[in-house]
């Protein structure tokens, strides 16, 4: 995919969805952080189902600490790896209260120091909550970036660095949402829906798709 194709690729995605949003449900920066932390190896639908119950009773670090790790785990037990996630989220709440005045920090370093928060989670919070031009590379973005030729890479960090170099600045804030949604609903893992893809003419895999 050359530079002009990259430009067209994102122009088409923007025209179809001018204001893309995360599908995780949240009403505060802390709720977003908690939801993203819980979303590892889980679907947004599954996380939303659990957090709808959880956030009614505990939607701040202080309230989650008061709830206790055991009861927290009970609220999120429908999510995979829920015991580990409950332990990490509970510990994260302790750090937020004791070191950050109960607020979610805005720096990558401070975010990645929180239990259960890796580079991808930090990127999501920095982008969605604070409007920073970051790339949170998940399995969908990794697949789309490699399959289309947009930003090939052997691992998520390579893809992230490629995307930061190749995506035009005007699209940067929303780009990771467009790529996630495209991977989730069109450029799917088992069978990409090339026949309904609006950006197929920009895709490096388009000749192979047409040959099927």
C-alpha positions, 0 to 999 in steps of 0.5 A: 500500500503506497502513500496515496492509497493510505490517504484514500484508505483513511478518507474512505473509513472517515467518510463512512464513520466520521466519529468512531468510538470505542465499543466499551461502555464507560462514563469516566476515565477510571471506568475506561481504564477499568474496562480496558484492563478487563478486556484483555482476551475478552470481548467488549460485549462480555466486558460491558455485560460485567461492568454494567453490574460492577459500575453501579456499585463501584465506579471509582478507585475508592469504591472498588477498594471498599468493595474488596477483591473477592466481591470484585471478582464475583462481579466480573466472573463471567470474564476470562481470567477474572481472578487475575484481572480482579487482583490487578484491578484491585491493586491498581485502585490502591496505587491510584488512591495512594499515589495519584489522588484517586485520579488516572495518570496521564503519562504513559510511564505512570499508566504502564506502572499499574498492575495489569496495564500494558502498552496497549491499555495505556495507548487506549487510555491516552487516546480515548480519554486524553485525545493523544495520537497513539496506536493501541495495536490489538489482534484486529489492528495487527491483522488488518495492518499486515493483510492490507499492507498498511503497516506490516510487522512481525509483532505488535510493536513493529506494527505500532511503529509503522502505523505511527509513521504511515498514518497521515496526521489528520487521521491519527486520533481516530485511526485505531478505532477505524482499524479495530472496527474494520477488523472486527466487522469486515476484515475478519480473521477466518474469512475477510468480507472483501465483497463488502469492503469499502477499501478493497481497492487500496488493499494489497490482498485485493488480487488474492481476494478477487481470485477466490 
